[in-house]
């Protein structure tokens, strides 16, 4: 359905008055701006645009994740029992309870992690708590448990901050104010079509540098709360920076530069170091 047709449908079906539409859209935008997490010691409090319904995006994410894991299982790429898989899952399990320090409702997320056998130096998280770590990032970089916690904590922070939902909301606002109204009010097939588009955006486009920096900082506090040494976040990214020249790692392509992120992390460590003691 074209934007023009969406505009006509919303205009007739929601307001009946053309002049009210911009007011409704503006009101929805303002009411949807808030920080998704509590500040914590590192003070991540940026206001975020969160128009896309979380439940619908999380459901799309779960379906997409299950499809990816199923395909990986068919290829024999899901690692359940190796030492690498056991270490990643142990770190993950230790971090999950501390997510409530930032979001009391995080116990309602469907947290899940899988280790995928691959030489790629990467990891990812999807809305609602679905995560994966590639074995290559652990084994090729010879990561300690503390450094694994830095990776897992970073990805958990993306989930807690709902960066995918924010990214999809921004895309809808950019494309059309009418899309906002249709999405929020759930106008039949319009809402379904827009949610599908939002899902595509949320799963395919990289996070902004601001979002990546937030995930670094919040993830740093999260790992410290779980008793892991926050200094390991620095050594992790030093290893990633050293490996990036030959590995072609996609995890670095959309992130702040190595030196920038290391400096940023070092400035935050004094705020959280006592948590790990």
C-alpha positions in Angstrom: 0.0 0.0 0.0 1.4 3.4 -1.0 2.0 6.3 1.5 -0.7 8.2 -0.4 -3.3 5.5 0.2 -2.2 5.1 3.8 -2.7 8.9 4.2 -6.2 8.7 2.8 -7.1 5.7 4.9 -5.9 7.3 8.1 -7.5 10.6 7.2 -10.9 9.0 6.8 -10.7 6.2 9.4 -9.1 8.0 12.3 -9.7 11.7 12.4 -12.2 12.5 9.7 -10.6 15.9 9.7 -7.4 16.6 7.8 -6.3 19.4 10.1 -6.2 17.2 13.2 -3.7 14.7 11.8 -0.4 16.7 12.3 -1.6 17.5 15.9 -2.2 13.8 16.6 1.1 12.8 15.2 3.0 15.4 17.1 1.2 14.5 20.4 2.1 10.8 19.8 5.8 11.6 19.2 6.0 13.7 22.4 4.3 11.2 24.5 6.6 8.4 23.2 9.8 10.1 24.2 11.4 8.8 27.4 14.4 6.8 28.6 13.9 3.1 28.4 16.1 2.3 31.3 17.0 3.6 34.8 20.1 5.7 34.9 22.4 3.5 37.0 25.8 4.8 38.1 26.9 5.6 34.6 23.9 7.9 34.0 22.6 6.7 30.6 19.4 8.7 30.5 18.9 9.9 26.9 15.3 10.4 25.9 14.3 7.9 23.1 11.5 7.8 20.6 9.6 4.6 21.2 6.5 4.6 19.0 6.6 1.0 17.7 4.6 -1.3 20.1 7.2 -3.4 22.0 5.1 -6.5 22.2 4.7 -6.7 18.4 8.3 -6.0 17.6 9.4 -8.6 20.2 7.1 -11.2 18.7 8.6 -10.5 15.2 12.0 -10.8 16.7 11.3 -14.1 18.4 10.0 -15.5 15.1 13.0 -14.3 13.2 15.4 -15.6 15.8 13.7 -19.0 15.9 14.0 -19.2 12.2 17.7 -18.4 12.3 18.4 -20.9 15.0 16.5 -23.6 13.2 18.6 -23.0 10.0 21.8 -23.1 12.1 20.7 -26.4 13.7 20.1 -27.9 10.3 23.6 -27.0 9.3 25.0 -28.4 12.6 26.2 -24.9 13.6 24.5 -24.6 17.1 27.1 -25.4 19.8 25.5 -26.7 23.0 28.3 -28.7 24.7 31.7 -27.3 24.0 33.7 -25.5 26.6 33.1 -22.3 24.7 29.4 -22.8 24.8 29.4 -23.6 28.4 31.4 -20.6 29.3 29.2 -18.2 27.3 26.0 -19.6 28.9 27.5 -19.5 32.3 28.3 -15.8 31.9 24.9 -15.1 30.4 23.1 -16.8 33.3 25.1 -14.7 35.8 24.3 -11.4 34.1 20.6 -11.8 33.5 19.4 -11.2 37.1 21.2 -7.9 37.2 19.3 -6.5 34.3 16.6 -5.6 36.8 18.9 -2.9 38.1 18.1 -1.0 34.9 14.6 -2.3 34.1 12.4 -3.9 36.8 10.3 -5.5 34.0 13.3 -7.3 32.4 12.2 -10.5 34.1 9.4 -10.5 31.5 11.9 -10.6 28.6 12.4 -14.0 27.0 16.1 -14.1 27.6 17.9 -16.7 25.5 21.4 -17.2 24.1 22.9 -19.6 21.6 26.5 -20.1 20.5 26.9 -20.5 16.8 30.0 -22.3 15.4 31.6 -19.8 13.1 35.0 -18.1 12.6 33.3 -14.7 12.5 34.2 -12.3 15.3 30.7 -11.2 16.2 27.7 -11.4 18.5 24.2 -9.9 18.3 21.0 -9.3 20.3 17.4 -8.9 19.1 14.4 -7.2 20.8 13.0 -9.1 23.7 16.2 -10.8 24.8 17.2 -13.2 22.0 21.0 -13.3 21.6 23.8 -15.2 19.9 27.6 -15.3 20.2 29.8 -16.7 17.4 32.4 -19.1 18.7 35.1 -17.3 16.7 35.1 -14.2 18.8 35.8 -16.3 21.9 38.3 -18.7 20.5 40.2 -16.6 18.1 40.7 -13.8 20.6 41.3 -16.2 23.5 38.8 -14.3 25.6 38.6 -14.6 29.4 35.3 -15.0 31.1 35.4 -11.3 32.1 35.9 -10.4 28.4 33.0 -12.6 27.4 30.9 -10.7 30.0 31.8 -7.5 28.3 30.4 -8.8 25.0 27.3 -10.3 26.5 26.7 -7.3 28.7 27.0 -5.0 25.6 24.4 -7.0 23.7 22.1 -7.2 26.7 22.3 -3.4 27.0 21.0 -3.1 23.4 18.0 -5.1 24.5 17.4 -3.1 27.7 17.7 0.2 25.9 15.4 -1.1 23.2 17.6 0.3 20.5 16.0 -1.8 17.8 12.6 -0.4 18.7 14.0 3.1 18.8 15.7 2.7 15.4 12.4 1.4 13.8 10.5 4.3 15.4 12.9 6.8 14.0 12.6 5.2 10.6 8.8 5.5 10.6 8.9 9.2 11.7 11.4 9.9 8.9 9.3 8.2 6.3 5.9 9.6 7.2 4.0 11.3 10.1 1.0 9.4 9.0 2.8 6.1 9.5 3.1 7.0 13.2 -0.6 7.4 13.6 -1.4 4.2 11.8 1.2 2.2 13.7 0.3 3.4 17.1 -3.5 3.0 16.6 -3.2 -0.3 14.9 -5.3 0.4 11.8 -5.9 -3.0 10.4 -3.8 -3.9 7.4 -2.0 -0.6 7.5 -0.7 -1.3 11.0 0.4 -4.8 9.9 2.2 -3.5 6.9 4.0 -0.8 8.8 5.0 -3.2 11.6 6.5 -5.5 9.0 8.5 -2.6 7.6 9.5 -1.6 11.1 10.7 -5.2 11.8 12.8 -5.1 8.6 14.4 -1.9 9.8 15.0 -3.1 13.3 16.7 -6.3 12.3 18.7 -5.1 9.3 20.1 -1.7 9.9 23.1 -1.1 12.2 22.7 0.8 15.4 23.9 4.4 15.6 27.2 5.3 17.2 25.3 6.9 20.1 23.4 3.6 20.7 26.7 1.6 20.5 28.3 3.9 23.1 25.3 3.6 25.4 25.5 -0.2 25.1 29.2 0.0 26.0 28.6 2.1 29.1 25.5 0.3 30.4 27.1 -3.1 29.6 30.1 -2.1 31.6 28.0 -1.5 34.7 26.0 -4.7 34.1 29.2 -6.8 34.0 30.5 -5.1 37.1 27.2 -5.8 39.0 27.7 -9.5 38.1 31.1 -9.5 39.7 33.2 -9.3 36.4 36.2 -7.0 36.1 35.1 -3.9 34.1 38.7 -3.4 32.9 38.1 -6.5 30.7 35.9 -4.3 28.5 39.0 -2.4 27.6 41.2 -5.4 26.9 38.4 -6.9 24.8 38.2 -4.0 22.5 42.0 -3.8 22.3 41.9 -7.4 21.0 39.2 -6.5 18.6 41.1 -3.5 17.3 44.2 -5.6 16.8 42.3 -8.4 15.0 40.2 -6.1 12.8 42.9 -5.5 10.2 42.8 -9.1 9.0 39.5 -10.4 10.2 37.1 -8.1 8.5 35.0 -8.2 11.6 31.5 -6.7 11.0 31.1 -5.9 14.7 33.6 -3.0 14.3 32.1 -1.5 11.1 29.2 0.2 12.8 30.7 0.9 16.2 32.7 3.8 17.5 36.4 3.7 16.5 38.6 1.4 18.7 40.6 4.2 20.3 37.4 6.3 20.9 35.5 3.5 22.6 38.5 2.4 24.7 38.9 6.0 26.0 35.2 6.2 26.7 35.2 2.9 28.6 38.3 3.9 30.6 36.5 7.1 31.7 33.6 5.2 33.0 35.4 2.4 34.9 36.0 4.4 38.1 32.2 4.8 38.4 31.6 1.0 38.5 34.8 -0.7 39.6 33.8 -1.0 43.2 30.7 -3.1 42.2 32.9 -6.0 41.1 34.8 -6.3 44.3 
